[in-house]
């Protein structure tokens, strides 16, 4: 503080009072009627959170009941008016509220359109399209590309070196 004040380097009570805030929002200790028992911030929060949990469970029950019995929804609101205290809502001015039933079955109309049916002729696959031949071709191509370096060929093929060695032996590609 003495560094901040250009005129005076000596700090007095009035000068110190200028730098100390008048109102503080910091947490304070509470020494109430119980004396030795201190109520911590955690205990207060737990109490609030448990009350909120109870309120949320009550709200879940009410919402579930209103979905099960849409006719009794208005009655449920009247019975549990205490839960809605403090909420700002507009008064009904003679309007009739519309309630949508989400679970009501919908009538789906489908137009029947004749579908054209085409005959598909099955083409017999060539032997060159067999999996083993393609696998063999890929292995040979990878080996040629990598100058017969099996480690790099396996990496290009995305398989382990051990699997590549086994496939080479299986197809008789050892040169």
N, C-alpha and C positions, 0 to 999 in steps of 0.2 A: 504494500500500500504506500509505503514511503517513496518507492520508486515512481509511482503513478502521480503523486501530488508534487507539482513543480515548486510551490512556495515553501511548504513545510515538510521537513524530514522527520519531525517528531509527531507521533501518532497519539491523539487524545481520544477521549470517549466520544465527543461529537463527530470527529472525523471518522472514527470506526463505525459509528452509527450510520453514516452515509453509505457505507459499503455493505452492511449487513441487511438482508431483505427483511421487510416488516412482516410479511405473511409468508409462511412456509407451507409447502404441500408435501413435505417429506413425511414418511411414516413416523408416528410417535408412539411411545409406550403408553399403554393404558393401565392405570392403576385405579380400578373401580372399587366397588364395595367388597370384593373378595380378597383384597389385600395381597396375600402371598401368591394367589393364582394369577398368572399373567396370561392374557388372551393374545395369542400371536396372530399375525396376518394369515397364516396358513389355516388356523382353526376357523377363522371367520370365512375364508374362502371355501373350506370344506362344507360349512353349514349352508352357505349360499348354493353351492353346487349340488348338494343333496336335495335341497328344496326344489331346485330347478329340475333335477332328475325326476322327482315325484310329480311335478307339474307336467313334464313331458309325457310321463307314463299315463297320467290322467287324460291328457289330450289325445294320446294314441287310442285309448279306449273309446273316447267320445267319437272320434273320427271313424273308427271301425264300426261302431254301432250305427252311425249315420249312413254309412255305406250299406250295411246289412238291411236297415229299415229306412228307406228314404222318406217314407210317410211320417215317421216320428222324428225327423231331423229338427223341425221347428220346435217340437216339444222338448227335445234335448237341450236346445239353446236356452229355452225358458227355464228349465230345471237347473242349468249350470250357469246362470247369469253371473254368478260371482267370479267366474273365470274370465269374464269379459269386462270386468270393471277396469276403468282406466284406459280402455281402448277407445280411440276416437272413431265413431261411426255415424253415418248420416241416418236420420230417421226416415222410415218408409213414408213416402208421401202418396199413399193410395195406389202405389204401383204394385202389381202382382209379380212376384219373382218367378222366374222360370227355372225349373230344376231339370237338368239334363241327366238322364239315366245312361251312364257310360256302359253298363253291363247289358243293355237291351240288345237282343239279336237284331241284326240288320238283314233286310231282304236284299239279296244280291241277284240282280237280273243279268243273265248271260245270254247274249245273242248266239244263236246256233248258226255258225257259218260252216258250210261244207269245206272240208280241208281236202286239198289235192293230195292224192297218194301216188308216189312215184316208186317204181320198182328199182331197186338198187342191185346191180350185178356185182357179185363178189369177185374180186380179182385175186388170183392166187399169187402169193408173194414169191419173189425170186429167192433162190437160195442165197444170193449175195446180201440179202437183207437180214439174214439171221444174226442173232446177237453175237455168237461166237466169232463169225467172220468180221463183223464190224469191230469187235474188241481187238481181234488180232491185227486188223489194219491200223487201228489207232496206236497200238503198242509199237508196231513197226515204224509208223510215221514219227512217233515221239523219239524212238531210238535213233532214227536217221537224222532228225533235227538236232539232237544233242550229241552227235558223233559217238553213238553207242555208250554214252555215259548214263548208266542206269539210275543213278541218284537224281540227275536233272530230269530224266524222262519220267520218273515216278512223280516228281514235283509237278511237271507239266500236266500229267494225267490226273493229278489229285488223289493219288493212292500212295500207300506206303511202299517203301523199297521192298519189303518182304513179300507183299502182294504181287508186285511187279516180277520179282524173281520166280514166284510160284507160277504166274501166268506164262512167263517165258518158257519155263520147263514144261508146262501143260500143253502149250501149242507147239513145242519143238522149235522155238525160234533161236536157240543157242547157235551162235555162229563161230 
